[in-house]
Amino acid sequence: MPTNSARRWPSSRNTADAYSRDVPGPVKGFDPQRDHDPAAVRAWASSTGVTLPGRGRIPKAIVERFYAAGY
């Protein structure tokens, strides 16, 4: 039996840190309720002349027009 058990077994603090790293955190910019690809909507909007900002939330009315166009 080893005399220094701290080298063989991690402390409870280290074990808790190891377990907390296994749990994924929230993904930046991820919206679980979004059912469209923003890049596809922006590409469609630019090809049809619809003005959209390059960043930020896409208005619901634009997304509805995107789906009404058959996408």
PDB file of N, H, CA, C and O in Angstrom:
ATOM      1  N   MET A   1       0.847  -1.177   0.000  1.00  0.00           N
ATOM      2  CA  MET A   1       0.000   0.000   0.000  1.00  0.00           C
ATOM      3  C   MET A   1       0.887   1.233   0.000  1.00  0.00           C
ATOM      4  O   MET A   1       1.826   1.330   0.790  1.00  0.00           O
ATOM      5  N   PRO A   2       0.582   2.198  -0.910  1.00  0.00           N
ATOM      6  CA  PRO A   2       1.422   3.386  -0.973  1.00  0.00           C
ATOM      7  C   PRO A   2       1.272   4.245   0.284  1.00  0.00           C
ATOM      8  O   PRO A   2       0.202   4.303   0.890  1.00  0.00           O
ATOM      9  N   THR A   3       2.336   4.891   0.650  1.00  0.00           N
ATOM     10  H   THR A   3       3.205   4.844   0.158  1.00  0.00           H
ATOM     11  CA  THR A   3       2.305   5.720   1.845  1.00  0.00           C
ATOM     12  C   THR A   3       1.679   7.077   1.565  1.00  0.00           C
ATOM     13  O   THR A   3       1.130   7.701   2.473  1.00  0.00           O
ATOM     14  N   ASN A   4       1.751   7.540   0.336  1.00  0.00           N
ATOM     15  H   ASN A   4       2.197   7.033  -0.402  1.00  0.00           H
ATOM     16  CA  ASN A   4       1.179   8.838   0.006  1.00  0.00           C
ATOM     17  C   ASN A   4      -0.046   8.613  -0.878  1.00  0.00           C
ATOM     18  O   ASN A   4       0.075   8.544  -2.101  1.00  0.00           O
ATOM     19  N   SER A   5      -1.210   8.501  -0.271  1.00  0.00           N
ATOM     20  H   SER A   5      -1.308   8.558   0.722  1.00  0.00           H
ATOM     21  CA  SER A   5      -2.424   8.191  -1.030  1.00  0.00           C
ATOM     22  C   SER A   5      -2.909   9.388  -1.846  1.00  0.00           C
ATOM     23  O   SER A   5      -3.721   9.217  -2.755  1.00  0.00           O
ATOM     24  N   ALA A   6      -2.429  10.600  -1.541  1.00  0.00           N
ATOM     25  H   ALA A   6      -1.770  10.739  -0.803  1.00  0.00           H
ATOM     26  CA  ALA A   6      -2.862  11.773  -2.296  1.00  0.00           C
ATOM     27  C   ALA A   6      -2.402  11.692  -3.748  1.00  0.00           C
ATOM     28  O   ALA A   6      -3.055  12.243  -4.634  1.00  0.00           O
ATOM     29  N   ARG A   7      -1.301  11.022  -3.996  1.00  0.00           N
ATOM     30  H   ARG A   7      -0.770  10.575  -3.275  1.00  0.00           H
ATOM     31  CA  ARG A   7      -0.834  10.890  -5.369  1.00  0.00           C
ATOM     32  C   ARG A   7      -1.676   9.888  -6.149  1.00  0.00           C
ATOM     33  O   ARG A   7      -1.821  10.005  -7.366  1.00  0.00           O
ATOM     34  N   ARG A   8      -2.217   8.926  -5.464  1.00  0.00           N
ATOM     35  H   ARG A   8      -2.099   8.831  -4.475  1.00  0.00           H
ATOM     36  CA  ARG A   8      -2.978   7.890  -6.145  1.00  0.00           C
ATOM     37  C   ARG A   8      -4.426   8.306  -6.367  1.00  0.00           C
ATOM     38  O   ARG A   8      -4.985   8.004  -7.422  1.00  0.00           O
ATOM     39  N   TRP A   9      -5.036   8.970  -5.439  1.00  0.00           N
ATOM     40  H   TRP A   9      -4.582   9.216  -4.582  1.00  0.00           H
ATOM     41  CA  TRP A   9      -6.439   9.355  -5.522  1.00  0.00           C
ATOM     42  C   TRP A   9      -6.556  10.869  -5.504  1.00  0.00           C
ATOM     43  O   TRP A   9      -5.989  11.519  -4.626  1.00  0.00           O
ATOM     44  N   PRO A  10      -7.286  11.446  -6.461  1.00  0.00           N
ATOM     45  CA  PRO A  10      -7.425  12.906  -6.458  1.00  0.00           C
ATOM     46  C   PRO A  10      -8.298  13.367  -5.299  1.00  0.00           C
ATOM     47  O   PRO A  10      -9.128  12.614  -4.787  1.00  0.00           O
ATOM     48  N   SER A  11      -8.099  14.596  -4.903  1.00  0.00           N
ATOM     49  H   SER A  11      -7.426  15.207  -5.319  1.00  0.00           H
ATOM     50  CA  SER A  11      -8.929  15.148  -3.827  1.00  0.00           C
ATOM     51  C   SER A  11     -10.354  15.334  -4.335  1.00  0.00           C
ATOM     52  O   SER A  11     -10.599  15.293  -5.540  1.00  0.00           O
ATOM     53  N   SER A  12     -11.277  15.536  -3.428  1.00  0.00           N
ATOM     54  H   SER A  12     -11.078  15.569  -2.448  1.00  0.00           H
ATOM     55  CA  SER A  12     -12.670  15.710  -3.827  1.00  0.00           C
ATOM     56  C   SER A  12     -12.836  16.967  -4.687  1.00  0.00           C
ATOM     57  O   SER A  12     -13.683  16.992  -5.581  1.00  0.00           O
ATOM     58  N   ARG A  13     -12.048  17.998  -4.431  1.00  0.00           N
ATOM     59  H   ARG A  13     -11.360  17.978  -3.705  1.00  0.00           H
ATOM     60  CA  ARG A  13     -12.141  19.212  -5.235  1.00  0.00           C
ATOM     61  C   ARG A  13     -11.730  18.932  -6.672  1.00  0.00           C
ATOM     62  O   ARG A  13     -12.396  19.376  -7.608  1.00  0.00           O
ATOM     63  N   ASN A  14     -10.649  18.208  -6.851  1.00  0.00           N
ATOM     64  H   ASN A  14     -10.108  17.847  -6.091  1.00  0.00           H
ATOM     65  CA  ASN A  14     -10.199  17.887  -8.199  1.00  0.00           C
ATOM     66  C   ASN A  14     -11.193  16.976  -8.909  1.00  0.00           C
ATOM     67  O   ASN A  14     -11.413  17.121 -10.111  1.00  0.00           O
ATOM     68  N   THR A  15     -11.790  16.050  -8.189  1.00  0.00           N
ATOM     69  H   THR A  15     -11.611  15.932  -7.213  1.00  0.00           H
ATOM     70  CA  THR A  15     -12.768  15.152  -8.786  1.00  0.00           C
ATOM     71  C   THR A  15     -13.991  15.937  -9.233  1.00  0.00           C
ATOM     72  O   THR A  15     -14.511  15.689 -10.321  1.00  0.00           O
ATOM     73  N   ALA A  16     -14.459  16.872  -8.426  1.00  0.00           N
ATOM     74  H   ALA A  16     -14.037  17.073  -7.543  1.00  0.00           H
ATOM     75  CA  ALA A  16     -15.618  17.678  -8.795  1.00  0.00           C
ATOM     76  C   ALA A  16     -15.306  18.517 -10.026  1.00  0.00           C
ATOM     77  O   ALA A  16     -16.150  18.673 -10.907  1.00  0.00           O
ATOM     78  N   ASP A  17     -14.083  19.060 -10.085  1.00  0.00           N
ATOM     79  H   ASP A  17     -13.397  18.934  -9.369  1.00  0.00           H
ATOM     80  CA  ASP A  17     -13.704  19.841 -11.258  1.00  0.00           C
ATOM     81  C   ASP A  17     -13.681  18.978 -12.506  1.00  0.00           C
ATOM     82  O   ASP A  17     -14.088  19.423 -13.579  1.00  0.00           O
ATOM     83  N   ALA A  18     -13.213  17.754 -12.373  1.00  0.00           N
ATOM     84  H   ALA A  18     -12.883  17.392 -11.501  1.00  0.00           H
ATOM     85  CA  ALA A  18     -13.166  16.852 -13.518  1.00  0.00           C
ATOM     86  C   ALA A  18     -14.570  16.533 -14.005  1.00  0.00           C
ATOM     87  O   ALA A  18     -14.810  16.488 -15.211  1.00  0.00           O
ATOM     88  N   TYR A  19     -15.502  16.311 -13.084  1.00  0.00           N
ATOM     89  H   TYR A  19     -15.308  16.348 -12.104  1.00  0.00           H
ATOM     90  CA  TYR A  19     -16.870  16.011 -13.490  1.00  0.00           C
ATOM     91  C   TYR A  19     -17.546  17.226 -14.098  1.00  0.00           C
ATOM     92  O   TYR A  19     -18.329  17.074 -15.037  1.00  0.00           O
ATOM     93  N   SER A  20     -17.278  18.410 -13.608  1.00  0.00           N
ATOM     94  H   SER A  20     -16.642  18.533 -12.846  1.00  0.00           H
ATOM     95  CA  SER A  20     -17.936  19.597 -14.144  1.00  0.00           C
ATOM     96  C   SER A  20     -17.477  19.883 -15.564  1.00  0.00           C
ATOM     97  O   SER A  20     -18.222  20.493 -16.332  1.00  0.00           O
ATOM     98  N   ARG A  21     -16.283  19.466 -15.933  1.00  0.00           N
ATOM     99  H   ARG A  21     -15.678  18.971 -15.309  1.00  0.00           H
ATOM    100  CA  ARG A  21     -15.812  19.669 -17.300  1.00  0.00           C
ATOM    101  C   ARG A  21     -16.527  18.755 -18.279  1.00  0.00           C
ATOM    102  O   ARG A  21     -16.574  19.052 -19.472  1.00  0.00           O
ATOM    103  N   ASP A  22     -17.088  17.640 -17.798  1.00  0.00           N
ATOM    104  H   ASP A  22     -17.050  17.398 -16.828  1.00  0.00           H
ATOM    105  CA  ASP A  22     -17.758  16.701 -18.685  1.00  0.00           C
ATOM    106  C   ASP A  22     -19.134  17.196 -19.117  1.00  0.00           C
ATOM    107  O   ASP A  22     -19.689  16.689 -20.091  1.00  0.00           O
ATOM    108  N   VAL A  23     -19.685  18.160 -18.422  1.00  0.00           N
ATOM    109  H   VAL A  23     -19.234  18.572 -17.630  1.00  0.00           H
ATOM    110  CA  VAL A  23     -21.026  18.658 -18.726  1.00  0.00           C
ATOM    111  C   VAL A  23     -20.892  19.837 -19.674  1.00  0.00           C
ATOM    112  O   VAL A  23     -20.262  20.837 -19.333  1.00  0.00           O
ATOM    113  N   PRO A  24     -21.482  19.731 -20.869  1.00  0.00           N
ATOM    114  CA  PRO A  24     -21.346  20.849 -21.806  1.00  0.00           C
ATOM    115  C   PRO A  24     -22.156  22.050 -21.351  1.00  0.00           C
ATOM    116  O   PRO A  24     -23.232  21.905 -20.772  1.00  0.00           O
ATOM    117  N   GLY A  25     -21.640  23.211 -21.613  1.00  0.00           N
ATOM    118  H   GLY A  25     -20.766  23.329 -22.084  1.00  0.00           H
ATOM    119  CA  GLY A  25     -22.336  24.439 -21.269  1.00  0.00           C
ATOM    120  C   GLY A  25     -23.190  24.911 -22.428  1.00  0.00           C
ATOM    121  O   GLY A  25     -23.242  24.254 -23.468  1.00  0.00           O
ATOM    122  N   PRO A  26     -23.848  26.025 -22.265  1.00  0.00           N
ATOM    123  CA  PRO A  26     -24.678  26.538 -23.355  1.00  0.00           C
ATOM    124  C   PRO A  26     -23.807  26.968 -24.530  1.00  0.00           C
ATOM    125  O   PRO A  26     -22.692  27.455 -24.344  1.00  0.00           O
ATOM    126  N   VAL A  27     -24.316  26.788 -25.709  1.00  0.00           N
ATOM    127  H   VAL A  27     -25.222  26.392 -25.860  1.00  0.00           H
ATOM    128  CA  VAL A  27     -23.601  27.157 -26.913  1.00  0.00           C
ATOM    129  C   VAL A  27     -24.001  28.578 -27.290  1.00  0.00           C
ATOM    130  O   VAL A  27     -25.187  28.891 -27.392  1.00  0.00           O
ATOM    131  N   LYS A  28     -23.022  29.421 -27.492  1.00  0.00           N
ATOM    132  H   LYS A  28     -22.058  29.167 -27.410  1.00  0.00           H
ATOM    133  CA  LYS A  28     -23.307  30.820 -27.802  1.00  0.00           C
ATOM    134  C   LYS A  28     -24.018  30.908 -29.151  1.00  0.00           C
ATOM    135  O   LYS A  28     -23.569  30.338 -30.145  1.00  0.00           O
ATOM    136  N   GLY A  29     -25.112  31.619 -29.161  1.00  0.00           N
ATOM    137  H   GLY A  29     -25.476  32.081 -28.353  1.00  0.00           H
ATOM    138  CA  GLY A  29     -25.850  31.819 -30.384  1.00  0.00           C
ATOM    139  C   GLY A  29     -26.803  30.696 -30.749  1.00  0.00           C
ATOM    140  O   GLY A  29     -27.440  30.754 -31.801  1.00  0.00           O
ATOM    141  N   PHE A  30     -26.916  29.699 -29.931  1.00  0.00           N
ATOM    142  H   PHE A  30     -26.399  29.652 -29.077  1.00  0.00           H
ATOM    143  CA  PHE A  30     -27.792  28.571 -30.225  1.00  0.00           C
ATOM    144  C   PHE A  30     -29.189  28.848 -29.689  1.00  0.00           C
ATOM    145  O   PHE A  30     -29.351  29.225 -28.528  1.00  0.00           O
ATOM    146  N   ASP A  31     -30.183  28.665 -30.523  1.00  0.00           N
ATOM    147  H   ASP A  31     -30.052  28.359 -31.466  1.00  0.00           H
ATOM    148  CA  ASP A  31     -31.575  28.861 -30.132  1.00  0.00           C
ATOM    149  C   ASP A  31     -32.321  27.563 -30.398  1.00  0.00           C
ATOM    150  O   ASP A  31     -32.538  27.221 -31.560  1.00  0.00           O
ATOM    151  N   PRO A  32     -32.723  26.827 -29.364  1.00  0.00           N
ATOM    152  CA  PRO A  32     -33.369  25.534 -29.584  1.00  0.00           C
ATOM    153  C   PRO A  32     -34.733  25.644 -30.267  1.00  0.00           C
ATOM    154  O   PRO A  32     -35.227  24.649 -30.797  1.00  0.00           O
ATOM    155  N   GLN A  33     -35.349  26.815 -30.268  1.00  0.00           N
ATOM    156  H   GLN A  33     -34.948  27.624 -29.837  1.00  0.00           H
ATOM    157  CA  GLN A  33     -36.653  26.978 -30.896  1.00  0.00           C
ATOM    158  C   GLN A  33     -36.549  27.406 -32.361  1.00  0.00           C
ATOM    159  O   GLN A  33     -37.563  27.464 -33.057  1.00  0.00           O
ATOM    160  N   ARG A  34     -35.358  27.701 -32.832  1.00  0.00           N
ATOM    161  H   ARG A  34     -34.534  27.653 -32.267  1.00  0.00           H
ATOM    162  CA  ARG A  34     -35.167  28.133 -34.215  1.00  0.00           C
ATOM    163  C   ARG A  34     -35.259  26.919 -35.131  1.00  0.00           C
ATOM    164  O   ARG A  34     -34.580  25.916 -34.909  1.00  0.00           O
ATOM    165  N   ASP A  35     -36.089  27.009 -36.146  1.00  0.00           N
ATOM    166  H   ASP A  35     -36.640  27.824 -36.326  1.00  0.00           H
ATOM    167  CA  ASP A  35     -36.251  25.889 -37.065  1.00  0.00           C
ATOM    168  C   ASP A  35     -35.777  26.247 -38.470  1.00  0.00           C
ATOM    169  O   ASP A  35     -36.193  25.620 -39.445  1.00  0.00           O
ATOM    170  N   HIS A  36     -34.913  27.245 -38.579  1.00  0.00           N
ATOM    171  H   HIS A  36     -34.575  27.754 -37.788  1.00  0.00           H
ATOM    172  CA  HIS A  36     -34.388  27.653 -39.877  1.00  0.00           C
ATOM    173  C   HIS A  36     -32.890  27.883 -39.776  1.00  0.00           C
ATOM    174  O   HIS A  36     -32.339  28.086 -38.694  1.00  0.00           O
ATOM    175  N   ASP A  37     -32.252  27.844 -40.932  1.00  0.00           N
ATOM    176  H   ASP A  37     -32.700  27.678 -41.811  1.00  0.00           H
ATOM    177  CA  ASP A  37     -30.821  28.100 -41.011  1.00  0.00           C
ATOM    178  C   ASP A  37     -30.633  29.583 -41.329  1.00  0.00           C
ATOM    179  O   ASP A  37     -30.975  30.018 -42.429  1.00  0.00           O
ATOM    180  N   PRO A  38     -30.098  30.364 -40.397  1.00  0.00           N
ATOM    181  CA  PRO A  38     -29.954  31.799 -40.635  1.00  0.00           C
ATOM    182  C   PRO A  38     -29.137  32.120 -41.886  1.00  0.00           C
ATOM    183  O   PRO A  38     -29.435  33.083 -42.592  1.00  0.00           O
ATOM    184  N   ALA A  39     -28.117  31.322 -42.159  1.00  0.00           N
ATOM    185  H   ALA A  39     -27.876  30.539 -41.586  1.00  0.00           H
ATOM    186  CA  ALA A  39     -27.299  31.577 -43.350  1.00  0.00           C
ATOM    187  C   ALA A  39     -28.127  31.401 -44.620  1.00  0.00           C
ATOM    188  O   ALA A  39     -27.976  32.171 -45.569  1.00  0.00           O
ATOM    189  N   ALA A  40     -29.005  30.390 -44.644  1.00  0.00           N
ATOM    190  H   ALA A  40     -29.127  29.765 -43.873  1.00  0.00           H
ATOM    191  CA  ALA A  40     -29.851  30.162 -45.813  1.00  0.00           C
ATOM    192  C   ALA A  40     -30.867  31.291 -45.970  1.00  0.00           C
ATOM    193  O   ALA A  40     -31.134  31.737 -47.086  1.00  0.00           O
ATOM    194  N   VAL A  41     -31.430  31.750 -44.863  1.00  0.00           N
ATOM    195  H   VAL A  41     -31.213  31.388 -43.957  1.00  0.00           H
ATOM    196  CA  VAL A  41     -32.393  32.850 -44.928  1.00  0.00           C
ATOM    197  C   VAL A  41     -31.703  34.108 -45.423  1.00  0.00           C
ATOM    198  O   VAL A  41     -32.254  34.828 -46.256  1.00  0.00           O
ATOM    199  N   ARG A  42     -30.501  34.384 -44.921  1.00  0.00           N
ATOM    200  H   ARG A  42     -30.053  33.800 -44.245  1.00  0.00           H
ATOM    201  CA  ARG A  42     -29.772  35.578 -45.353  1.00  0.00           C
ATOM    202  C   ARG A  42     -29.391  35.489 -46.831  1.00  0.00           C
ATOM    203  O   ARG A  42     -29.455  36.489 -47.545  1.00  0.00           O
ATOM    204  N   ALA A  43     -28.994  34.302 -47.296  1.00  0.00           N
ATOM    205  H   ALA A  43     -28.942  33.489 -46.716  1.00  0.00           H
ATOM    206  CA  ALA A  43     -28.654  34.124 -48.710  1.00  0.00           C
ATOM    207  C   ALA A  43     -29.887  34.347 -49.580  1.00  0.00           C
ATOM    208  O   ALA A  43     -29.814  35.015 -50.611  1.00  0.00           O
ATOM    209  N   TRP A  44     -31.021  33.783 -49.160  1.00  0.00           N
ATOM    210  H   TRP A  44     -31.081  33.240 -48.323  1.00  0.00           H
ATOM    211  CA  TRP A  44     -32.269  33.985 -49.903  1.00  0.00           C
ATOM    212  C   TRP A  44     -32.646  35.462 -49.927  1.00  0.00           C
ATOM    213  O   TRP A  44     -33.031  35.993 -50.969  1.00  0.00           O
ATOM    214  N   ALA A  45     -32.536  36.118 -48.787  1.00  0.00           N
ATOM    215  H   ALA A  45     -32.224  35.687 -47.941  1.00  0.00           H
ATOM    216  CA  ALA A  45     -32.909  37.528 -48.695  1.00  0.00           C
ATOM    217  C   ALA A  45     -32.039  38.389 -49.613  1.00  0.00           C
ATOM    218  O   ALA A  45     -32.548  39.282 -50.290  1.00  0.00           O
ATOM    219  N   SER A  46     -30.747  38.130 -49.638  1.00  0.00           N
ATOM    220  H   SER A  46     -30.333  37.405 -49.087  1.00  0.00           H
ATOM    221  CA  SER A  46     -29.878  38.941 -50.488  1.00  0.00           C
ATOM    222  C   SER A  46     -30.138  38.668 -51.964  1.00  0.00           C
ATOM    223  O   SER A  46     -29.994  39.578 -52.780  1.00  0.00           O
ATOM    224  N   SER A  47     -30.518  37.439 -52.336  1.00  0.00           N
ATOM    225  H   SER A  47     -30.634  36.700 -51.672  1.00  0.00           H
ATOM    226  CA  SER A  47     -30.789  37.128 -53.739  1.00  0.00           C
ATOM    227  C   SER A  47     -32.130  37.671 -54.205  1.00  0.00           C
ATOM    228  O   SER A  47     -32.338  37.858 -55.404  1.00  0.00           O
ATOM    229  N   THR A  48     -33.051  37.930 -53.266  1.00  0.00           N
ATOM    230  H   THR A  48     -32.882  37.778 -52.292  1.00  0.00           H
ATOM    231  CA  THR A  48     -34.365  38.459 -53.641  1.00  0.00           C
ATOM    232  C   THR A  48     -34.499  39.954 -53.373  1.00  0.00           C
ATOM    233  O   THR A  48     -35.553  40.537 -53.628  1.00  0.00           O
ATOM    234  N   GLY A  49     -33.450  40.573 -52.865  1.00  0.00           N
ATOM    235  H   GLY A  49     -32.594  40.099 -52.658  1.00  0.00           H
ATOM    236  CA  GLY A  49     -33.486  42.010 -52.647  1.00  0.00           C
ATOM    237  C   GLY A  49     -34.059  42.442 -51.310  1.00  0.00           C
ATOM    238  O   GLY A  49     -34.294  43.631 -51.097  1.00  0.00           O
ATOM    239  N   VAL A  50     -34.288  41.502 -50.408  1.00  0.00           N
ATOM    240  H   VAL A  50     -34.097  40.536 -50.581  1.00  0.00           H
ATOM    241  CA  VAL A  50     -34.786  41.832 -49.070  1.00  0.00           C
ATOM    242  C   VAL A  50     -33.598  42.320 -48.243  1.00  0.00           C
ATOM    243  O   VAL A  50     -32.555  41.668 -48.191  1.00  0.00           O
ATOM    244  N   THR A  51     -33.768  43.460 -47.608  1.00  0.00           N
ATOM    245  H   THR A  51     -34.615  43.989 -47.650  1.00  0.00           H
ATOM    246  CA  THR A  51     -32.690  44.039 -46.820  1.00  0.00           C
ATOM    247  C   THR A  51     -32.688  43.463 -45.413  1.00  0.00           C
ATOM    248  O   THR A  51     -33.688  43.516 -44.698  1.00  0.00           O
ATOM    249  N   LEU A  52     -31.553  42.917 -45.037  1.00  0.00           N
ATOM    250  H   LEU A  52     -30.740  42.874 -45.618  1.00  0.00           H
ATOM    251  CA  LEU A  52     -31.353  42.364 -43.690  1.00  0.00           C
ATOM    252  C   LEU A  52     -30.016  42.847 -43.165  1.00  0.00           C
ATOM    253  O   LEU A  52     -29.072  43.008 -43.938  1.00  0.00           O
ATOM    254  N   PRO A  53     -29.919  43.080 -41.873  1.00  0.00           N
ATOM    255  CA  PRO A  53     -28.593  43.373 -41.315  1.00  0.00           C
ATOM    256  C   PRO A  53     -27.725  42.116 -41.360  1.00  0.00           C
ATOM    257  O   PRO A  53     -28.238  40.997 -41.370  1.00  0.00           O
ATOM    258  N   GLY A  54     -26.438  42.307 -41.387  1.00  0.00           N
ATOM    259  H   GLY A  54     -26.021  43.216 -41.379  1.00  0.00           H
ATOM    260  CA  GLY A  54     -25.507  41.185 -41.469  1.00  0.00           C
ATOM    261  C   GLY A  54     -25.429  40.357 -40.201  1.00  0.00           C
ATOM    262  O   GLY A  54     -24.963  39.217 -40.228  1.00  0.00           O
ATOM    263  N   ARG A  55     -25.877  40.914 -39.101  1.00  0.00           N
ATOM    264  H   ARG A  55     -26.255  41.840 -39.078  1.00  0.00           H
ATOM    265  CA  ARG A  55     -25.828  40.216 -37.812  1.00  0.00           C
ATOM    266  C   ARG A  55     -27.146  40.396 -37.093  1.00  0.00           C
ATOM    267  O   ARG A  55     -27.970  41.235 -37.456  1.00  0.00           O
ATOM    268  N   GLY A  56     -27.324  39.586 -36.062  1.00  0.00           N
ATOM    269  H   GLY A  56     -26.654  38.904 -35.766  1.00  0.00           H
ATOM    270  CA  GLY A  56     -28.486  39.738 -35.209  1.00  0.00           C
ATOM    271  C   GLY A  56     -29.648  38.842 -35.607  1.00  0.00           C
ATOM    272  O   GLY A  56     -29.554  38.027 -36.524  1.00  0.00           O
ATOM    273  N   ARG A  57     -30.730  39.021 -34.894  1.00  0.00           N
ATOM    274  H   ARG A  57     -30.806  39.684 -34.149  1.00  0.00           H
ATOM    275  CA  ARG A  57     -31.928  38.207 -35.098  1.00  0.00           C
ATOM    276  C   ARG A  57     -32.608  38.563 -36.405  1.00  0.00           C
ATOM    277  O   ARG A  57     -32.712  39.733 -36.773  1.00  0.00           O
ATOM    278  N   ILE A  58     -33.071  37.528 -37.104  1.00  0.00           N
ATOM    279  H   ILE A  58     -32.987  36.578 -36.805  1.00  0.00           H
ATOM    280  CA  ILE A  58     -33.813  37.724 -38.341  1.00  0.00           C
ATOM    281  C   ILE A  58     -35.283  37.889 -37.965  1.00  0.00           C
ATOM    282  O   ILE A  58     -35.827  37.050 -37.247  1.00  0.00           O
ATOM    283  N   PRO A  59     -35.933  38.947 -38.430  1.00  0.00           N
ATOM    284  CA  PRO A  59     -37.342  39.158 -38.085  1.00  0.00           C
ATOM    285  C   PRO A  59     -38.223  37.985 -38.531  1.00  0.00           C
ATOM    286  O   PRO A  59     -37.978  37.356 -39.560  1.00  0.00           O
ATOM    287  N   LYS A  60     -39.239  37.718 -37.736  1.00  0.00           N
ATOM    288  H   LYS A  60     -39.438  38.230 -36.900  1.00  0.00           H
ATOM    289  CA  LYS A  60     -40.136  36.599 -38.002  1.00  0.00           C
ATOM    290  C   LYS A  60     -40.832  36.754 -39.352  1.00  0.00           C
ATOM    291  O   LYS A  60     -41.053  35.766 -40.052  1.00  0.00           O
ATOM    292  N   ALA A  61     -41.170  37.963 -39.714  1.00  0.00           N
ATOM    293  H   ALA A  61     -40.991  38.766 -39.145  1.00  0.00           H
ATOM    294  CA  ALA A  61     -41.839  38.203 -40.998  1.00  0.00           C
ATOM    295  C   ALA A  61     -40.950  37.780 -42.167  1.00  0.00           C
ATOM    296  O   ALA A  61     -41.451  37.270 -43.169  1.00  0.00           O
ATOM    297  N   ILE A  62     -39.646  37.986 -42.052  1.00  0.00           N
ATOM    298  H   ILE A  62     -39.239  38.401 -41.238  1.00  0.00           H
ATOM    299  CA  ILE A  62     -38.717  37.584 -43.113  1.00  0.00           C
ATOM    300  C   ILE A  62     -38.624  36.070 -43.176  1.00  0.00           C
ATOM    301  O   ILE A  62     -38.593  35.496 -44.265  1.00  0.00           O
ATOM    302  N   VAL A  63     -38.578  35.414 -42.021  1.00  0.00           N
ATOM    303  H   VAL A  63     -38.603  35.880 -41.137  1.00  0.00           H
ATOM    304  CA  VAL A  63     -38.528  33.951 -41.989  1.00  0.00           C
ATOM    305  C   VAL A  63     -39.797  33.376 -42.602  1.00  0.00           C
ATOM    306  O   VAL A  63     -39.740  32.381 -43.324  1.00  0.00           O
ATOM    307  N   GLU A  64     -40.952  33.998 -42.319  1.00  0.00           N
ATOM    308  H   GLU A  64     -40.999  34.806 -41.732  1.00  0.00           H
ATOM    309  CA  GLU A  64     -42.202  33.528 -42.908  1.00  0.00           C
ATOM    310  C   GLU A  64     -42.206  33.701 -44.420  1.00  0.00           C
ATOM    311  O   GLU A  64     -42.714  32.840 -45.138  1.00  0.00           O
ATOM    312  N   ARG A  65     -41.644  34.802 -44.912  1.00  0.00           N
ATOM    313  H   ARG A  65     -41.231  35.501 -44.328  1.00  0.00           H
ATOM    314  CA  ARG A  65     -41.533  34.993 -46.362  1.00  0.00           C
ATOM    315  C   ARG A  65     -40.600  33.946 -46.969  1.00  0.00           C
ATOM    316  O   ARG A  65     -40.840  33.466 -48.077  1.00  0.00           O
ATOM    317  N   PHE A  66     -39.550  33.598 -46.251  1.00  0.00           N
ATOM    318  H   PHE A  66     -39.355  33.989 -45.351  1.00  0.00           H
ATOM    319  CA  PHE A  66     -38.600  32.570 -46.695  1.00  0.00           C
ATOM    320  C   PHE A  66     -39.323  31.239 -46.886  1.00  0.00           C
ATOM    321  O   PHE A  66     -39.139  30.576 -47.907  1.00  0.00           O
ATOM    322  N   TYR A  67     -40.145  30.842 -45.911  1.00  0.00           N
ATOM    323  H   TYR A  67     -40.294  31.381 -45.082  1.00  0.00           H
ATOM    324  CA  TYR A  67     -40.893  29.589 -46.024  1.00  0.00           C
ATOM    325  C   TYR A  67     -41.996  29.678 -47.076  1.00  0.00           C
ATOM    326  O   TYR A  67     -42.283  28.693 -47.756  1.00  0.00           O
ATOM    327  N   ALA A  68     -42.612  30.843 -47.216  1.00  0.00           N
ATOM    328  H   ALA A  68     -42.379  31.644 -46.664  1.00  0.00           H
ATOM    329  CA  ALA A  68     -43.657  31.019 -48.225  1.00  0.00           C
ATOM    330  C   ALA A  68     -43.089  30.910 -49.636  1.00  0.00           C
ATOM    331  O   ALA A  68     -43.801  30.547 -50.572  1.00  0.00           O
ATOM    332  N   ALA A  69     -41.793  31.228 -49.784  1.00  0.00           N
ATOM    333  H   ALA A  69     -41.215  31.522 -49.024  1.00  0.00           H
ATOM    334  CA  ALA A  69     -41.131  31.118 -51.079  1.00  0.00           C
ATOM    335  C   ALA A  69     -40.790  29.669 -51.425  1.00  0.00           C
ATOM    336  O   ALA A  69     -40.311  29.386 -52.523  1.00  0.00           O
ATOM    337  N   GLY A  70     -41.032  28.770 -50.503  1.00  0.00           N
ATOM    338  H   GLY A  70     -41.421  28.999 -49.611  1.00  0.00           H
ATOM    339  CA  GLY A  70     -40.805  27.353 -50.790  1.00  0.00           C
ATOM    340  C   GLY A  70     -39.538  26.757 -50.229  1.00  0.00           C
ATOM    341  O   GLY A  70     -39.123  25.681 -50.661  1.00  0.00           O
ATOM    342  N   TYR A  71     -38.917  27.418 -49.289  1.00  0.00           N
ATOM    343  H   TYR A  71     -39.254  28.292 -48.939  1.00  0.00           H
ATOM    344  CA  TYR A  71     -37.676  26.893 -48.712  1.00  0.00           C
ATOM    345  C   TYR A  71     -37.934  26.182 -47.430  1.00  0.00           C
ATOM    346  O   TYR A  71     -37.002  25.676 -46.806  1.00  0.00           O
TER     347      TYR A  71
END
